[in-house]
Amino acid sequence: MNITDFINIHPLIFYSIISAASLIIVAKSSDLLVYAISNYAKKLG
């Protein structure tokens, strides 16, 4: 069984994994953005 068979048999599991990974990436990037803005504001005073 290769990955395409798994995707065709269990599309809900596959799309759930993709959605969770996307949410993790968005959460991490927003966290880094807030951290960068906070540090820039501290630098400005």
mmCIF file as Biopython writes it, N, C-alpha, C and O atoms, coordinates in Angstrom:
data_model
#
loop_
_atom_site.group_PDB
_atom_site.id
_atom_site.type_symbol
_atom_site.label_atom_id
_atom_site.label_alt_id
_atom_site.label_comp_id
_atom_site.label_asym_id
_atom_site.label_entity_id
_atom_site.label_seq_id
_atom_site.pdbx_PDB_ins_code
_atom_site.Cartn_x
_atom_site.Cartn_y
_atom_site.Cartn_z
_atom_site.occupancy
_atom_site.B_iso_or_equiv
_atom_site.auth_seq_id
_atom_site.auth_asym_id
_atom_site.pdbx_PDB_model_num
ATOM 1   N N  . MET A ? 1  ? 0.844   -1.183 0.000  1.0 0.0 1  A 1 
ATOM 2   C CA . MET A ? 1  ? 0.000   0.000  0.000  1.0 0.0 1  A 1 
ATOM 3   C C  . MET A ? 1  ? 0.892   1.249  0.000  1.0 0.0 1  A 1 
ATOM 4   O O  . MET A ? 1  ? 1.703   1.437  0.906  1.0 0.0 1  A 1 
ATOM 5   N N  . ASN A ? 2  ? 0.738   2.078  -0.997 1.0 0.0 2  A 1 
ATOM 6   C CA . ASN A ? 2  ? 1.518   3.311  -1.034 1.0 0.0 2  A 1 
ATOM 7   C C  . ASN A ? 2  ? 0.649   4.487  -0.592 1.0 0.0 2  A 1 
ATOM 8   O O  . ASN A ? 2  ? -0.512  4.315  -0.222 1.0 0.0 2  A 1 
ATOM 9   N N  . ILE A ? 3  ? 1.229   5.673  -0.637 1.0 0.0 3  A 1 
ATOM 10  C CA . ILE A ? 3  ? 0.544   6.853  -0.093 1.0 0.0 3  A 1 
ATOM 11  C C  . ILE A ? 3  ? -0.710  7.213  -0.884 1.0 0.0 3  A 1 
ATOM 12  O O  . ILE A ? 3  ? -1.689  7.677  -0.299 1.0 0.0 3  A 1 
ATOM 13  N N  . THR A ? 4  ? -0.702  7.012  -2.185 1.0 0.0 4  A 1 
ATOM 14  C CA . THR A ? 4  ? -1.899  7.351  -2.970 1.0 0.0 4  A 1 
ATOM 15  C C  . THR A ? 4  ? -3.067  6.432  -2.642 1.0 0.0 4  A 1 
ATOM 16  O O  . THR A ? 4  ? -4.217  6.870  -2.633 1.0 0.0 4  A 1 
ATOM 17  N N  . ASP A ? 5  ? -2.783  5.168  -2.374 1.0 0.0 5  A 1 
ATOM 18  C CA . ASP A ? 5  ? -3.849  4.255  -1.954 1.0 0.0 5  A 1 
ATOM 19  C C  . ASP A ? 5  ? -4.431  4.688  -0.610 1.0 0.0 5  A 1 
ATOM 20  O O  . ASP A ? 5  ? -5.646  4.664  -0.412 1.0 0.0 5  A 1 
ATOM 21  N N  . PHE A ? 6  ? -3.554  5.081  0.307  1.0 0.0 6  A 1 
ATOM 22  C CA . PHE A ? 6  ? -4.014  5.529  1.623  1.0 0.0 6  A 1 
ATOM 23  C C  . PHE A ? 6  ? -4.886  6.775  1.500  1.0 0.0 6  A 1 
ATOM 24  O O  . PHE A ? 6  ? -5.913  6.886  2.169  1.0 0.0 6  A 1 
ATOM 25  N N  . ILE A ? 7  ? -4.473  7.719  0.638  1.0 0.0 7  A 1 
ATOM 26  C CA . ILE A ? 7  ? -5.258  8.946  0.447  1.0 0.0 7  A 1 
ATOM 27  C C  . ILE A ? 7  ? -6.620  8.624  -0.147 1.0 0.0 7  A 1 
ATOM 28  O O  . ILE A ? 7  ? -7.631  9.194  0.265  1.0 0.0 7  A 1 
ATOM 29  N N  . ASN A ? 8  ? -6.652  7.718  -1.110 1.0 0.0 8  A 1 
ATOM 30  C CA . ASN A ? 8  ? -7.928  7.365  -1.740 1.0 0.0 8  A 1 
ATOM 31  C C  . ASN A ? 8  ? -8.848  6.591  -0.806 1.0 0.0 8  A 1 
ATOM 32  O O  . ASN A ? 8  ? -10.069 6.726  -0.885 1.0 0.0 8  A 1 
ATOM 33  N N  . ILE A ? 9  ? -8.269  5.779  0.080  1.0 0.0 9  A 1 
ATOM 34  C CA . ILE A ? 9  ? -9.086  4.982  0.993  1.0 0.0 9  A 1 
ATOM 35  C C  . ILE A ? 9  ? -9.560  5.820  2.185  1.0 0.0 9  A 1 
ATOM 36  O O  . ILE A ? 9  ? -10.709 5.699  2.609  1.0 0.0 9  A 1 
ATOM 37  N N  . HIS A ? 10 ? -8.678  6.669  2.727  1.0 0.0 10 A 1 
ATOM 38  C CA . HIS A ? 10 ? -8.981  7.458  3.928  1.0 0.0 10 A 1 
ATOM 39  C C  . HIS A ? 10 ? -8.763  8.951  3.670  1.0 0.0 10 A 1 
ATOM 40  O O  . HIS A ? 10 ? -7.821  9.524  4.217  1.0 0.0 10 A 1 
ATOM 41  N N  . PRO A ? 11 ? -9.589  9.591  2.867  1.0 0.0 11 A 1 
ATOM 42  C CA . PRO A ? 11 ? -9.354  11.014 2.578  1.0 0.0 11 A 1 
ATOM 43  C C  . PRO A ? 11 ? -9.559  11.915 3.799  1.0 0.0 11 A 1 
ATOM 44  O O  . PRO A ? 11 ? -8.885  12.937 3.929  1.0 0.0 11 A 1 
ATOM 45  N N  . LEU A ? 12 ? -10.483 11.546 4.696  1.0 0.0 12 A 1 
ATOM 46  C CA . LEU A ? 12 ? -10.743 12.380 5.867  1.0 0.0 12 A 1 
ATOM 47  C C  . LEU A ? 12 ? -9.528  12.432 6.786  1.0 0.0 12 A 1 
ATOM 48  O O  . LEU A ? 12 ? -9.186  13.496 7.301  1.0 0.0 12 A 1 
ATOM 49  N N  . ILE A ? 13 ? -8.880  11.301 6.995  1.0 0.0 13 A 1 
ATOM 50  C CA . ILE A ? 13 ? -7.674  11.263 7.828  1.0 0.0 13 A 1 
ATOM 51  C C  . ILE A ? 13 ? -6.567  12.085 7.187  1.0 0.0 13 A 1 
ATOM 52  O O  . ILE A ? 13 ? -5.884  12.854 7.863  1.0 0.0 13 A 1 
ATOM 53  N N  . PHE A ? 14 ? -6.393  11.921 5.879  1.0 0.0 14 A 1 
ATOM 54  C CA . PHE A ? 14 ? -5.337  12.651 5.180  1.0 0.0 14 A 1 
ATOM 55  C C  . PHE A ? 14 ? -5.557  14.153 5.268  1.0 0.0 14 A 1 
ATOM 56  O O  . PHE A ? 14 ? -4.632  14.897 5.595  1.0 0.0 14 A 1 
ATOM 57  N N  . TYR A ? 15 ? -6.777  14.607 4.979  1.0 0.0 15 A 1 
ATOM 58  C CA . TYR A ? 15 ? -7.054  16.044 5.018  1.0 0.0 15 A 1 
ATOM 59  C C  . TYR A ? 15 ? -7.025  16.591 6.439  1.0 0.0 15 A 1 
ATOM 60  O O  . TYR A ? 15 ? -6.710  17.764 6.639  1.0 0.0 15 A 1 
ATOM 61  N N  . SER A ? 16 ? -7.345  15.773 7.415  1.0 0.0 16 A 1 
ATOM 62  C CA . SER A ? 16 ? -7.235  16.203 8.807  1.0 0.0 16 A 1 
ATOM 63  C C  . SER A ? 16 ? -5.779  16.439 9.188  1.0 0.0 16 A 1 
ATOM 64  O O  . SER A ? 16 ? -5.462  17.410 9.875  1.0 0.0 16 A 1 
ATOM 65  N N  . ILE A ? 17 ? -4.896  15.549 8.743  1.0 0.0 17 A 1 
ATOM 66  C CA . ILE A ? 17 ? -3.465  15.719 9.015  1.0 0.0 17 A 1 
ATOM 67  C C  . ILE A ? 17 ? -2.945  16.986 8.346  1.0 0.0 17 A 1 
ATOM 68  O O  . ILE A ? 17 ? -2.196  17.748 8.957  1.0 0.0 17 A 1 
ATOM 69  N N  . ILE A ? 18 ? -3.338  17.214 7.097  1.0 0.0 18 A 1 
ATOM 70  C CA . ILE A ? 18 ? -2.908  18.408 6.374  1.0 0.0 18 A 1 
ATOM 71  C C  . ILE A ? 18 ? -3.435  19.670 7.055  1.0 0.0 18 A 1 
ATOM 72  O O  . ILE A ? 18 ? -2.704  20.653 7.184  1.0 0.0 18 A 1 
ATOM 73  N N  . SER A ? 19 ? -4.686  19.652 7.490  1.0 0.0 19 A 1 
ATOM 74  C CA . SER A ? 19 ? -5.280  20.812 8.160  1.0 0.0 19 A 1 
ATOM 75  C C  . SER A ? 19 ? -4.586  21.098 9.485  1.0 0.0 19 A 1 
ATOM 76  O O  . SER A ? 19 ? -4.321  22.256 9.809  1.0 0.0 19 A 1 
ATOM 77  N N  . ALA A ? 20 ? -4.292  20.064 10.246 1.0 0.0 20 A 1 
ATOM 78  C CA . ALA A ? 20 ? -3.606  20.247 11.524 1.0 0.0 20 A 1 
ATOM 79  C C  . ALA A ? 20 ? -2.211  20.816 11.313 1.0 0.0 20 A 1 
ATOM 80  O O  . ALA A ? 20 ? -1.788  21.709 12.046 1.0 0.0 20 A 1 
ATOM 81  N N  . ALA A ? 21 ? -1.497  20.307 10.321 1.0 0.0 21 A 1 
ATOM 82  C CA . ALA A ? 21 ? -0.159  20.829 10.032 1.0 0.0 21 A 1 
ATOM 83  C C  . ALA A ? 21 ? -0.232  22.289 9.600  1.0 0.0 21 A 1 
ATOM 84  O O  . ALA A ? 21 ? 0.621   23.089 9.986  1.0 0.0 21 A 1 
ATOM 85  N N  . SER A ? 22 ? -1.227  22.643 8.813  1.0 0.0 22 A 1 
ATOM 86  C CA . SER A ? 22 ? -1.388  24.027 8.375  1.0 0.0 22 A 1 
ATOM 87  C C  . SER A ? 22 ? -1.682  24.944 9.559  1.0 0.0 22 A 1 
ATOM 88  O O  . SER A ? 22 ? -1.141  26.047 9.642  1.0 0.0 22 A 1 
ATOM 89  N N  . LEU A ? 23 ? -2.533  24.494 10.468 1.0 0.0 23 A 1 
ATOM 90  C CA . LEU A ? 23 ? -2.841  25.305 11.644 1.0 0.0 23 A 1 
ATOM 91  C C  . LEU A ? 23 ? -1.619  25.493 12.534 1.0 0.0 23 A 1 
ATOM 92  O O  . LEU A ? 23 ? -1.423  26.568 13.100 1.0 0.0 23 A 1 
ATOM 93  N N  . ILE A ? 24 ? -0.801  24.457 12.661 1.0 0.0 24 A 1 
ATOM 94  C CA . ILE A ? 24 ? 0.424   24.572 13.454 1.0 0.0 24 A 1 
ATOM 95  C C  . ILE A ? 24 ? 1.364   25.589 12.827 1.0 0.0 24 A 1 
ATOM 96  O O  . ILE A ? 24 ? 1.966   26.394 13.538 1.0 0.0 24 A 1 
ATOM 97  N N  . ILE A ? 25 ? 1.499   25.564 11.504 1.0 0.0 25 A 1 
ATOM 98  C CA . ILE A ? 25 ? 2.374   26.509 10.810 1.0 0.0 25 A 1 
ATOM 99  C C  . ILE A ? 25 ? 1.867   27.936 10.981 1.0 0.0 25 A 1 
ATOM 100 O O  . ILE A ? 25 ? 2.657   28.845 11.233 1.0 0.0 25 A 1 
ATOM 101 N N  . VAL A ? 26 ? 0.562   28.143 10.849 1.0 0.0 26 A 1 
ATOM 102 C CA . VAL A ? 26 ? -0.009  29.484 11.008 1.0 0.0 26 A 1 
ATOM 103 C C  . VAL A ? 26 ? 0.165   29.973 12.445 1.0 0.0 26 A 1 
ATOM 104 O O  . VAL A ? 26 ? 0.494   31.140 12.658 1.0 0.0 26 A 1 
ATOM 105 N N  . ALA A ? 27 ? -0.047  29.113 13.422 1.0 0.0 27 A 1 
ATOM 106 C CA . ALA A ? 27 ? 0.116   29.504 14.819 1.0 0.0 27 A 1 
ATOM 107 C C  . ALA A ? 27 ? 1.561   29.871 15.120 1.0 0.0 27 A 1 
ATOM 108 O O  . ALA A ? 27 ? 1.822   30.855 15.811 1.0 0.0 27 A 1 
ATOM 109 N N  . LYS A ? 28 ? 2.496   29.091 14.608 1.0 0.0 28 A 1 
ATOM 110 C CA . LYS A ? 28 ? 3.909   29.375 14.840 1.0 0.0 28 A 1 
ATOM 111 C C  . LYS A ? 28 ? 4.320   30.684 14.178 1.0 0.0 28 A 1 
ATOM 112 O O  . LYS A ? 28 ? 5.061   31.468 14.771 1.0 0.0 28 A 1 
ATOM 113 N N  . SER A ? 29 ? 3.850   30.933 12.959 1.0 0.0 29 A 1 
ATOM 114 C CA . SER A ? 29 ? 4.227   32.162 12.269 1.0 0.0 29 A 1 
ATOM 115 C C  . SER A ? 29 ? 3.616   33.382 12.954 1.0 0.0 29 A 1 
ATOM 116 O O  . SER A ? 29 ? 4.264   34.427 13.029 1.0 0.0 29 A 1 
ATOM 117 N N  . SER A ? 30 ? 2.397   33.276 13.450 1.0 0.0 30 A 1 
ATOM 118 C CA . SER A ? 30 ? 1.800   34.409 14.156 1.0 0.0 30 A 1 
ATOM 119 C C  . SER A ? 30 ? 2.521   34.663 15.472 1.0 0.0 30 A 1 
ATOM 120 O O  . SER A ? 30 ? 2.684   35.813 15.878 1.0 0.0 30 A 1 
ATOM 121 N N  . ASP A ? 31 ? 2.952   33.600 16.140 1.0 0.0 31 A 1 
ATOM 122 C CA . ASP A ? 31 ? 3.724   33.752 17.368 1.0 0.0 31 A 1 
ATOM 123 C C  . ASP A ? 31 ? 5.043   34.467 17.092 1.0 0.0 31 A 1 
ATOM 124 O O  . ASP A ? 31 ? 5.437   35.357 17.846 1.0 0.0 31 A 1 
ATOM 125 N N  . LEU A ? 32 ? 5.721   34.084 16.021 1.0 0.0 32 A 1 
ATOM 126 C CA . LEU A ? 32 ? 6.979   34.744 15.672 1.0 0.0 32 A 1 
ATOM 127 C C  . LEU A ? 32 ? 6.762   36.197 15.273 1.0 0.0 32 A 1 
ATOM 128 O O  . LEU A ? 32 ? 7.602   37.049 15.565 1.0 0.0 32 A 1 
ATOM 129 N N  . LEU A ? 33 ? 5.649   36.490 14.611 1.0 0.0 33 A 1 
ATOM 130 C CA . LEU A ? 33 ? 5.342   37.862 14.221 1.0 0.0 33 A 1 
ATOM 131 C C  . LEU A ? 33 ? 5.106   38.736 15.446 1.0 0.0 33 A 1 
ATOM 132 O O  . LEU A ? 33 ? 5.624   39.850 15.513 1.0 0.0 33 A 1 
ATOM 133 N N  . VAL A ? 34 ? 4.339   38.255 16.409 1.0 0.0 34 A 1 
ATOM 134 C CA . VAL A ? 34 ? 4.098   39.005 17.641 1.0 0.0 34 A 1 
ATOM 135 C C  . VAL A ? 34 ? 5.406   39.206 18.395 1.0 0.0 34 A 1 
ATOM 136 O O  . VAL A ? 34 ? 5.647   40.289 18.929 1.0 0.0 34 A 1 
ATOM 137 N N  . TYR A ? 35 ? 6.245   38.191 18.448 1.0 0.0 35 A 1 
ATOM 138 C CA . TYR A ? 35 ? 7.545   38.294 19.114 1.0 0.0 35 A 1 
ATOM 139 C C  . TYR A ? 35 ? 8.417   39.349 18.443 1.0 0.0 35 A 1 
ATOM 140 O O  . TYR A ? 35 ? 9.072   40.137 19.127 1.0 0.0 35 A 1 
ATOM 141 N N  . ALA A ? 36 ? 8.432   39.373 17.110 1.0 0.0 36 A 1 
ATOM 142 C CA . ALA A ? 36 ? 9.252   40.346 16.385 1.0 0.0 36 A 1 
ATOM 143 C C  . ALA A ? 36 ? 8.740   41.760 16.596 1.0 0.0 36 A 1 
ATOM 144 O O  . ALA A ? 36 ? 9.534   42.680 16.791 1.0 0.0 36 A 1 
ATOM 145 N N  . ILE A ? 37 ? 7.432   41.949 16.562 1.0 0.0 37 A 1 
ATOM 146 C CA . ILE A ? 37 ? 6.866   43.283 16.780 1.0 0.0 37 A 1 
ATOM 147 C C  . ILE A ? 37 ? 7.141   43.747 18.204 1.0 0.0 37 A 1 
ATOM 148 O O  . ILE A ? 37 ? 7.446   44.919 18.426 1.0 0.0 37 A 1 
ATOM 149 N N  . SER A ? 38 ? 7.037   42.847 19.160 1.0 0.0 38 A 1 
ATOM 150 C CA . SER A ? 38 ? 7.306   43.192 20.551 1.0 0.0 38 A 1 
ATOM 151 C C  . SER A ? 38 ? 8.759   43.609 20.744 1.0 0.0 38 A 1 
ATOM 152 O O  . SER A ? 38 ? 9.039   44.601 21.416 1.0 0.0 38 A 1 
ATOM 153 N N  . ASN A ? 39 ? 9.677   42.859 20.159 1.0 0.0 39 A 1 
ATOM 154 C CA . ASN A ? 39 ? 11.092  43.221 20.277 1.0 0.0 39 A 1 
ATOM 155 C C  . ASN A ? 39 ? 11.394  44.538 19.581 1.0 0.0 39 A 1 
ATOM 156 O O  . ASN A ? 39 ? 12.205  45.321 20.076 1.0 0.0 39 A 1 
ATOM 157 N N  . TYR A ? 40 ? 10.759  44.799 18.444 1.0 0.0 40 A 1 
ATOM 158 C CA . TYR A ? 40 ? 10.968  46.055 17.735 1.0 0.0 40 A 1 
ATOM 159 C C  . TYR A ? 40 ? 10.435  47.226 18.560 1.0 0.0 40 A 1 
ATOM 160 O O  . TYR A ? 40 ? 11.058  48.287 18.605 1.0 0.0 40 A 1 
ATOM 161 N N  . ALA A ? 41 ? 9.288   47.042 19.210 1.0 0.0 41 A 1 
ATOM 162 C CA . ALA A ? 41 ? 8.731   48.096 20.058 1.0 0.0 41 A 1 
ATOM 163 C C  . ALA A ? 41 ? 9.631   48.358 21.260 1.0 0.0 41 A 1 
ATOM 164 O O  . ALA A ? 41 ? 9.796   49.508 21.668 1.0 0.0 41 A 1 
ATOM 165 N N  . LYS A ? 42 ? 10.215  47.308 21.831 1.0 0.0 42 A 1 
ATOM 166 C CA . LYS A ? 42 ? 11.151  47.490 22.943 1.0 0.0 42 A 1 
ATOM 167 C C  . LYS A ? 42 ? 12.387  48.246 22.489 1.0 0.0 42 A 1 
ATOM 168 O O  . LYS A ? 42 ? 12.918  49.080 23.223 1.0 0.0 42 A 1 
ATOM 169 N N  . LYS A ? 43 ? 12.847  47.952 21.272 1.0 0.0 43 A 1 
ATOM 170 C CA . LYS A ? 43 ? 14.034  48.613 20.744 1.0 0.0 43 A 1 
ATOM 171 C C  . LYS A ? 43 ? 13.772  50.103 20.521 1.0 0.0 43 A 1 
ATOM 172 O O  . LYS A ? 43 ? 14.652  50.930 20.757 1.0 0.0 43 A 1 
ATOM 173 N N  . LEU A ? 44 ? 12.578  50.441 20.073 1.0 0.0 44 A 1 
ATOM 174 C CA . LEU A ? 44 ? 12.238  51.846 19.852 1.0 0.0 44 A 1 
ATOM 175 C C  . LEU A ? 44 ? 12.063  52.597 21.170 1.0 0.0 44 A 1 
ATOM 176 O O  . LEU A ? 44 ? 12.295  53.804 21.236 1.0 0.0 44 A 1 
ATOM 177 N N  . GLY A ? 45 ? 11.661  51.897 22.195 1.0 0.0 45 A 1 
ATOM 178 C CA . GLY A ? 45 ? 11.504  52.533 23.488 1.0 0.0 45 A 1 
ATOM 179 C C  . GLY A ? 45 ? 10.077  52.694 23.791 1.0 0.0 45 A 1 
ATOM 180 O O  . GLY A ? 45 ? 9.725   53.216 24.849 1.0 0.0 45 A 1 
#
